[in-house]
Amino acid sequence: MTRTDYPWLLPSEMIDPRGPELPGDRGRARPRRTVRDWIIDTLMFLLAAAIGLIALEASEKAGNSENIVLVDMIVGVLACCALWTRRRWPVGLALVLGVVSAVAPASGGAAVVALFCVAVHRPFRVVAAVGGLSLVAGCLQTVIRPDPSTSLTAGLIATVVLILMVTGWGMLVRARRQLVVALRERATRAETEAELRAEQAQRLAREAIAREMHDVLAHRLTLLSVHAGALEFRPDAPAPEVARAAGVIRDSAHEALQDLRMIIGVLRAPGDEGDRPQPTLVTLDALVAESREAGMKVTLDSRIDDPAAVPAATGRTAYRIAQEGLTNARKHAPGTEATVEVSGGPGDGLTVQVRNAAPPGEVPRVPGSGQGLIGLTERALLAGGRFEHGATGDGGFAVRAWLPWAA
């Protein structure tokens, strides 16, 4: 524990987790006294001196000889001066002063201050041992050097109550300081956990962005595969069609490269989401037009009066479902007509369906892992909706999703 960790605590108030100083630890650096430390030490010295003067006056009234009073005064002064070492040897000082106070009442104030210091800075076992010794020494002092103004019973009771009060007060101060330290550590731990949660949220957001871009990239690469396959299977196609297919391949390759660069940018720069806006239901017409330019037969049946009124998250999910459905139709049923149907309204939810008829003949196998449909299922579930896909009665294939749309 250092002062930089808990600046509001004094060096004497810090509970050193290393425990009391061992004989081999004499070279260990100790914090220097601050102005507040000097003020507290001075007040403790004056308090012990005041209690010693009261005890010395009582000794004079008891009829003790001048030599005994002089010895009491000298021992009391030495005991008060010894309090300046209480920060370095609190336990040893308390034990010595406890024994001395049994025969020298003027050192009782210094013994009480030393006991309080031990109760503040040491664990209960040490405090109990030192407190027990102080209690025995105080009772012996009351018996050996009784106060003539009070009875022996009253003196014993007052001594026991005083020692217990000082010990309890010191232990209370120690508990309060430990509570402050624990609360500070808990606050630090909470801040660390909050930072970890924020980093995890950023990581999940980056993964979501990467999945979004993966869908777009898969769409571009599918266009490349389809048009390259068309050129391969139809080498005798007219020159205009070859040129158009080559232009689509070039544009798709360029856009796929841009998407790939964005994915790499997201992975390299956490939290960098890029400047490209995410597609929504408003851009569904552009998706259909792009598919038609690629040679697909696509029919769009949208029964949404105002696509802009659809919530952005819902519209984005619907767009991804339609995009994946068209990609699957282009892969596995080339030459067939695909139909995209969008319907619904606020309160009823949004329904998106993409279906295609069975391919007219044998279709070349296009590599695929099926991750697209799994991803769409996760998207729909996370949005609070449902997702279904499977073969239709006429041998075709359809994907259908229902998404919530709040009223």
N, C-alpha and C positions, 0 to 999 in steps of 0.2 A: 504494500500500500504506500502510495506517495502523496505528497501534498497536491500535486497536479491532478490526481484522481478525485480528491475530496477537498477542495480549497477552503471550504467553510469550517473544517475541523482543525483544531490546534494539533501540534505534534503530540502533545500529551493526551489528546482525545482519540488518537488513532489507535485502533486495536490491531496490533501487529500479528498477522497470521503465523509468523515464525515463532511466536511465543516469547517467553522471557529470555534475556540474553544468557548464553552459556559461557563457560570459561574460555572456550576457544573463539568466542565472537567479539573479543575486545577491540579488534580492528574494524568492526563494522561501522560504517558511517551513520551518524545520527543527525536528525534535522536540527538546525540552529533555532534558538528561541526567537520568536517574533516579539513585536511590541506588546501584543496582547498577552503572550506568555509571561513576559516580565511583569505586566500589571497583575495577572492572576497570582503569580508567585509572590509578589509583594503583599497582596491582600491576604494570602494564606499565612505569610510570615507575621503580619500584623495581628491576624486573628489568633494565631497560636500565642503570640506575645501577650495579647490582652487576657486570654484565658490563664496564662502563666502568672500574670500579675495578680489576678483575682485569687489564684491558689496560693501565691506567696503572701498576700495580705491575710488570708485565712490561717496560714502557718504562723504568722506573727501573733495573731489573736489567740492562737492555741497555746501560747506561752513557751514556744520553743526557744532555744538559746540563739544568740546572734550567730554563732558559728554554723548551726544547722540552717538558719535562714540564708546565710551567705552561700553555703554549699548549694542549697536549693536554687538560689538565684543564678549561680554560675552554671549549674546543670541545665536550668531552664533556658539560659541564653545560648548555650551550646546546642541544645535540642532544636531551638528555633532556627539557628544558623544552619543546622544539618538539613533543614527542610529544603534548602536550595539544591540538594542532591536527590530529591525524591523522584525526579524524572528518570534518573539513571539507575538507582537501586531502590525501587519502591518497597519491595518485600523485605529486603535486609534492613532498611531503615525502620520500617514499621515494627519488625521483631525487636530490634535494639531499643527503640523508644518505648515499646510496650513493657519491656523488662525494667527499664530505667524509671518509668513512671510509677512503678509499684512502690518505690522508696523516695521518689522526688516529685511531689505534686506539681511543682512549677513546670515540669516537662509534659504534663498531661495534655495541654493544648496541642503541642507538637505531635504527640502520639495520636490524638484524635484526627488531625489533618493527615498524618501518614496512613492511618487506617482507611480514611476516606479515599485517598489516592489508590490504595491497593484494591478497594472495592470497585473503583472505576475501571481499572486497567488490567485486572487479573481475573481468571475464571473462578467459579464458585468454590472449588476445592481449596485453592490458595486463600481465598477470602475467608472461608470457614475456619481454616487453621489459624490465620492471623487474628481473626475476630475472636476466636476462642481464647487465644493467648492474651489479647487485650482485655477480654472480659475477666479472666482470672487476675491479671495484673491490676485492673481497676478495683476489683473486690479486695485484693490484698492491701492496696493503698488506703481504701476506706477503713480497713481494720487496723493497719499499722499506724496510719496518720489520720485519725478521725477528725471530722470537723466539729468543733465544740458547739456550734450553733444549731446542729441537727442531730437527730438520734442515729444510731448505727443502722437500724432497719431502713430508715428513710434514705440514708446515704447509699446503702447497697442498692435499693430500688432505683434511685436516681442514676447511679453508675450504670446499671444494667440497661435501663431505658435509653440513656445517652449513647451507649455503644451500639445497641441494636438500631437506633434511629440513624446514626452515622453510617453504619454498614448497609442498612436498607436504602438509604438515600443514594449512596455510591453505586449500589447495584442497579437502582432505577436509572441513574444517569447512564450507566454502561448499556443497559437494555435499550434506552432511547437512541443512543448513538449507533448501536448495532442495527436498530430498525432503520435509521437514516441510511446507513451503508447498504442494507439489503434493498431498500426502496430504490436507491440510486443504481445498484446493479440490475435490479429488475427493469428499471426504465431503460438502461443501456441495452439489456437483452431484448426488450420489446422493440427498440429502434432497429437492432440488428435483424430481428425476425421480420420487421416491416420491410426493411431493405431487401431481404431474401424473397419475400412475397412479391415485391415490386419487380425484382429481377425475373422471377418465375412468370409473372404476368406478361412481362415484355417478351420472354422466350416463347410463351404460348401464342402471343400476338404475332411474333415473327413466323412461327410455324403455320399459323392460319394464313398469313400473307403468302407464304411459300406454297401452301396448298392452292390458294386462289390462282397464283401464277402457274402452278403445275397444270391446272385445268386448261388455262389459256394456251400454254405451250403444247399440251397434248392435242388440242384442236388444230394448231398450226401444223404440227408434224403429221397429223392425219391427212390434212390437205396435201402435204408433200407426198405422202405415201400413195394416196389415191391417184393423183395426177401423174406421178412417176410410173405407177402401175399401168395407167391408161396408155401412156406413151410406149410402154414395153409390149403390151398386148395388141396395140394397134399401130404398128410401124408404118402402115400405109394410109394413115389418117391424112385428111387434107391439110395443106400448109397453114390455113388460118386457125384450124383447131389446134394444131401443134404449137403455133405461136401463142395462142391464148392460154393453153395449158402451161407453156413455159413461163409466160408472164405471171400466172397464178403461183407457180412454183417459186419464182423469184421473189414475189411479194411475200409469200408465206414464209420463205426462208429468212427474209429480212426481218419480218415481225417476230419470228421464233427466236432469232438471234437477240433482238431487243428484249424479249421476255426473259431469255436466259441470262442476259446481263443484269436484269433487274433482280432475278432470283439470287444471283451471286452477290449483288450489292446488298440485299437483305441479310444474307448469311454473313457477310463480312462486316456490315455496319449494323449492330443491334439497334432496333428502334427506327431504322430508316425505312419508311414505307413508300418512298418514291413519290413522284408527282402525278402518276397516272391515276385518274379517277376510276373507281370500281364500277363495273357495268351494273345496270339495274333493269327493271322491266321496260323502261323507256327505250333502251337500246336493243330490245328484242327484234325490232324491224331490221336493224342493221345486221344482226346475226343471221337472220333469214336471207337477207339480200346477199350477204357474203357466201352463204351456202349455195344459193342459186348461181352465183358467178362461178362457183367451183363445179357446176354441172349437175347439182342435185335438183330434184323436183320437190319443192317444199311448199306446203299450203299452211298459211297462218290464219287461225280462227281465234281472234282475240275479242272477248266480250267484256273487256274492261273499258269503261267510258274514258277514264282519265288515268293512264298508267303512272303519271307523276304522283297521284294521290296514294299509291301503294307505299307502305313504309320501306325505307331504303334497305334494311336488312332482309325483309321478306322478298322484295324485288330482286335483290342480288342472288338470293338462294334460288328463286324461280328461274332467273337467267341461267345459272349454272346447271340446273336440271335440264332445261331446254337445250343448252349447248352440249351436254354430255349425251342426251338422247339423239341429237342430230349426228354427233360424232360416231355413236354406235351404229346408227342407220347407214352412214356413209361407209363404215368399215365392213359391216356384215351383210348389208343388203344393198349393194350398189345398183343403181339403175331403177330402184323402186321409188315410189312417191312417199314422202314423209309428211305427216300432219302434226302441227303444233297447235294445241288447244289451250287457251287460258280463259278462265272464268272465275266468278266469285265476286265478293264485295265485302265491305266492312261488316263485321259481325258474323258473316257466313264463312269466312276464310277464302283462301286463294287456291285454286286447283290448276295444276299444270300437267298436261299429258302430251307425250310425244309417241306416236305409233307409226309403224311402217308395215307394208305388206310383205309377203314372202318373196324372196328373190326369184326371178324367172328361171334361173339355172344354177349350175354349180358356181360357187363363189370361191375365189382364191383365199386361202387362209391368211388372215392378217394377224400378226402377233398382238397379244393383249394379255394383261394380267388380271383383269376384272376389278382393279382397284378403283376405277371410276365409279362403278355402281356402289361399291362399299362406301366410298367417300360421300356420295349423294345421300345414302341412307343415314350416315352420321350427321350430315348437314341438316336433313329434315328433322331428325330426332332432336338435335340441339336447338332447332328453331321452335320445337314444340309441336311438330306436325308428324305426318306419316309418309312413307315412301314404299311403293310397290313396283315390281317389274316382273315380266315373264312373257311367255308366248301367248299369242292371241289364237282365236279359233280358226282363222284362215291361214295359219302358219307364219304369221308375222310376229312382231315383237312390239311391246309397249312398255313405257315407263310412266308412272303416274304418281303425283305427290300432292298432298294437301297441306297447306301452311296456314297458320292462324293469322287473322287480320282483325285487329281490334276495331271495335265500332267507334 
